[in-house]
Structure formats: structure tokens, C-alpha cells
Amino acid sequence: MDFHLTAKKHFISTLFLFIGLNTFGQKVTYNHLVDASHGPTQQIMALFENYIGSNPQLKAENPYWNSEEQATYKNFDFLEEEFEPSLYMGLPAHVLSISFKEDVAFIKVQFSYCKADGTPYVLAIVNYLAKKVKGKYRLFNRLPLNRQSWNCTTVGRVDFYYPDYHEFNYEKAGELNVFINNLCVNFGVKPKPFDYYMAANYDEIQVLKGIDYYLGMGGVDRPSGKAAENKVYCGGLGEFYAHEVFHVQLEEHFPEMHFWVSEGIATFLGGSRGQSLDWHLKKTNDFLAQNPKIDLSELLTLKNLDSETAYHYSLGGLIARKFWETGKYPLLKKIMATVKTDADYYKAIETYLEIPKDKLNHYLRDQLAHF
């Protein structure tokens, strides 16, 4: 994942707060609802309450979500996976509005709580659809409806979705398909088609998904993106965001791959946030030169370096490059298949690069000095 790093900092720093909130039981409350006594409105209220009460964070088959999306996607509720550990981590859900257009219900919900001092803490404001299936309302994602107002151009295996203001670049779209073909040949997997959503910034992508507000929204626009099953979301890089395409094409074939292996190889092969691995390495070297006490022998404990890069991109990418130089794609593939734990990662570095863990700090700083 190459997502909004500053937002993820906030998610991680508040994670344990949220887990403590599970004592709320994720209760559902309502703002002023027009026609709350209206029969269909009451049906939607019951539907949403039942869904929230069904532990949707477990991603199991759910009677309150439509069966078509459940059959198509493992993670069928696109909103659930947008937050760590889950949108349904225990925060009270406050329904702001329920409106209808013919038989389609539009549901707007705020996930938030009040701190001890009375200050509101808002994680997200999100939107759902509800439509009748065999006479009963079921929940749907907003993305398929919202994207109908965007343009769609298919090039090779990719359906590109983009807003009207964007001038489609066929050359970059072609380059992305070349990257896909080469990637899949090198790793011995079959390329798969997928949807690619792109806009000038990532906040537009979030709105497309049905997210009006999320913790970390706003700030300086920087290229960012995310991969999810057969979808790539991209803000700021147009038709060529190779990093996230790596995740879409390969991660299902290596489901237990270590996070640093995944992000490192994705950055080695596809860059990150619109910059090459070398750019991230130079930035990391400059930072570490000013912070000599940081111990890189414990590199897996290190998180984001700043709002533009993170250690798992730069150092993970450097280590991936060294693996590739040692054994090319067969070794990368072996690493992806076998390195699942932190101990596995350190062991692979010692086995294939001949660098024991207690020598990593000196080795990595020496390698970074070349950038």
C-alpha cells in the first residue's frame, strides 16, 4: 500500500484508543430524520442496525449485504477496509440522513465519539446505498453508482476510470500494460484485468468510494494510492502507478508475504508516491546522516520517516534490490513465498546477503551512502 502516510500516522497513533471503544458495542444513533415513521425509512434503519450488529469487520458472509457483491469480492464492503483495523472497530455510528430516489435509499453515516472533555473525534463520514433484492432491502457500495459520472477507457487489461477534466494519456496507459505483462512473466503468474481509478488527488478518490470525510483528509496534495483486490486507486499520477499494480497482480499469489517484502519489492520495481527507489534512498540517507543514533539493525520496528517516504519503501526497496542482484527474479519469488515473519525476513537477509542482524546498521548505512 502506498497510501497517505500522514493519515496512516494518525490511524496508527489512535488505534489503541479505538480498540478501547469496543465497549460502546458500536451502537447506532440518529440525527433528525425526516419521515422517521415512514415504512421504508424504518426498514433501512433496521437494515443498517442489523448490519452494524453483525460484526462486519469479520468479512464473513452477511445476510444484510447484497449477494452479488459478496460473490464478486472477498472484501465486499469497500468502506470496511479503508481504516485500520476496520471502519467497524467500535466507534458509535451516527446516521446523519436517509433519503430516497425511487426505491433506492441513500444512507449517510458518521463514525465518531466524544472525548472525555466533550471534544468530538470524527473518524469518517461515509455513504451507503440500499436497494431491494427480492423484495428486501440490502446494502450496496457507492462506488459502482458514483463512477457512472466518470469516464471509462479500456486499454489492454485495465479499465481506467477518471473525471471529465482529465485528458487521457494513451501512451502512459500502454506503458502500464507493458509493466503488467513483464511483471507477470517474471514472476510466472497470469495477468488479470482490473479497475484503475485516478484523479488529481486522493481525496477525490475517497469521495468516489463514498467517503465524504476521513481522518487525515486534506493537507498538501501528494501522489498516493491503494490497491484492493481487483482495484487500484490513484491520486496524482495518472495512468502509470506501477507500485499499486504490483500489489494487485501478485499479492493474491503470495497471501502470506511479509509486509516489508511486499512494499520493498513494489518500490524496487515500481517506485513509490511518484518517485523512484533511488529518490527514496537519497532522502533516507540524508535523514539518517543527521540521526546517527537510529539503529537499523532493528529496521522492522521503524515506521514512517516523514510525510513523503517510509522505511519499508526505502530500506525495504534497497534490500529487495540486493536480493534481485543476488538471485534475480527466482530469488525474489522465493522470498515472496517463504518470508512470512520478522524472523524469516532477518534470516533471509543473513542467508542470501550474508549480513547478520547485528551488522545491518553498518551495512545499510554504508549502502545508503552511495545515494
VENGI-V843206 format. One record per pair of residues at least 12 apart in sequence whose ideal C-beta (glycine too) atoms are under 8 Angstrom apart, sorted by the first residue. I is the first residue (numbers start at 1). GAP is how many residues later the second one is. Records with the same first field share a line. If there is no record, write none. Layout:
# VENGI-V843206
I: GAP, GAP
This chain:
# VENGI-V843206
1: 225, 226, 243, 246, 262
2: 222, 223, 224, 239, 241, 242, 261, 264, 270, 271, 311
3: 199, 221, 222, 223
4: 198, 212, 215, 218, 220
5: 219, 299, 301, 302, 303, 304, 305
6: 210, 213, 301
7: 207, 208, 209, 210
8: 76, 208, 296
9: 207, 294, 295
10: 205, 206
11: 72, 73, 204, 205
12: 72, 291
14: 201
15: 69, 70
18: 71, 72, 73, 105
19: 66, 70, 71
20: 70
21: 68, 69, 70, 92
22: 67, 68
23: 67
24: 66, 67, 68, 89
25: 65
26: 26, 27, 62, 64, 65, 66, 67
27: 65, 66
28: 20, 21, 24, 64, 65, 66, 67
29: 63, 64, 65, 66
30: 15, 64, 65
31: 63, 64, 65, 66
33: 12, 62, 64, 65
40: 60, 65, 97
41: 57, 59
43: 94
44: 54, 61, 63, 86, 93
45: 50, 53
47: 17, 83, 90, 91, 92
48: 45, 47, 59, 61, 80, 82, 91
50: 14
51: 13, 14, 88
52: 36, 41
55: 33
56: 21, 24, 30, 32
57: 23, 28, 29, 30, 31, 32
59: 15, 16, 17, 18, 21
62: 14
64: 74, 75
65: 12, 73, 74, 75
66: 65, 67, 72, 73, 74
67: 66, 71
69: 71, 72
73: 156
74: 155
75: 153, 154
76: 65
77: 62, 64
78: 63, 65, 131, 132, 150
79: 45, 47, 49, 62, 130, 131, 132
81: 147
82: 42, 124, 127, 129, 132
83: 40, 41, 131, 132
87: 24, 36, 37, 39
91: 20, 21, 22, 32
92: 19, 20, 21
93: 16, 17, 18
94: 15, 16, 17, 18
95: 12, 13, 14
96: 12, 13, 14, 29
103: 28, 29
104: 25, 26, 27
105: 24, 25, 26, 32
106: 21, 22, 23
107: 20, 21, 22, 23
108: 17, 18, 19, 104
109: 16, 17, 18, 19
110: 12, 14, 15
111: 12, 13, 14, 15
122: 91, 93
123: 91, 92
124: 87, 89, 90, 91
125: 86, 87, 88
126: 84, 85, 86
127: 15, 83, 84, 85
128: 12, 13, 14, 82
129: 12, 13, 16
141: 68, 69
142: 67, 68
143: 65, 66, 67
146: 61, 62, 63, 64
147: 14, 50, 61
150: 12, 13, 14, 47, 58
151: 12, 13, 15, 17
153: 15, 20
155: 15, 18, 19, 21, 22
156: 17, 18, 20, 21, 24
157: 20, 23, 34, 35, 36, 37
158: 15, 18, 19, 22, 35, 36, 37, 38
159: 34, 35, 36, 37
160: 13, 36, 38, 79
161: 34, 35, 36, 37
162: 35, 36, 37
163: 36, 37, 41
165: 35
166: 32, 33, 34, 72
168: 71
169: 69, 70
172: 66, 67, 68
173: 66, 67
175: 64, 65
176: 20, 63, 64, 65, 66, 69
179: 61, 63, 66, 91
180: 65, 69
183: 62, 63, 66, 67, 86
184: 65
186: 143
187: 63, 66, 142, 145, 146, 149
188: 145
189: 60, 61, 64
191: 58
192: 38, 56, 57
193: 37
194: 36, 37, 38, 51, 54, 55
195: 35, 36, 37
196: 35, 36, 38, 43, 45
197: 34, 35, 36, 37
198: 36, 37, 39, 40, 41, 43
199: 35, 36
200: 21, 35, 36
201: 20, 34, 35
202: 22, 23, 31, 33, 34
203: 14, 15, 32
204: 31
205: 28, 29, 30
209: 24
219: 88
220: 87
221: 14, 15
222: 14, 51, 52, 85, 86
223: 12, 13, 14, 18, 50, 51
224: 12, 49
225: 12, 16, 18, 19
226: 18
227: 17, 18, 20, 21, 24
229: 19, 23
230: 18
231: 17
232: 12, 13, 16
236: 38
237: 37
241: 29
242: 27, 28, 29
243: 23, 24, 27, 28, 29, 30
244: 22, 26
245: 25
246: 19, 20, 23, 24
247: 15, 19
250: 86
254: 82, 83
256: 84
257: 79, 80, 82, 83
258: 81, 82, 83, 84, 86, 87
259: 53
260: 40, 52, 56, 59, 85
261: 55, 59, 74, 75, 78, 84
262: 74
263: 47, 49, 50, 53, 54
264: 48, 49, 51, 52, 53, 54, 55, 56
265: 51, 52, 55, 67, 70, 71
267: 13, 46, 47, 49, 50, 53
268: 49, 52, 53, 56
272: 37, 41, 45
273: 35, 36, 40
275: 33, 34
277: 36, 37, 40, 41, 44
278: 93
280: 29, 33, 34, 37
281: 33, 36, 37, 87, 90
282: 89
283: 22, 23, 25, 26, 31
284: 21, 25, 27, 30, 31, 84
285: 83, 84, 86
287: 18, 19
288: 77, 80
295: 66
296: 19, 64, 65, 68, 69
297: 60, 61, 62, 63, 64
299: 12, 16, 61, 65
300: 42, 45, 46
302: 13
315: 49
318: 46, 49, 50
319: 30, 34
320: 12
322: 31, 45
323: 12, 25, 29, 30
326: 26, 27
327: 25
331: 21
335: 13, 17
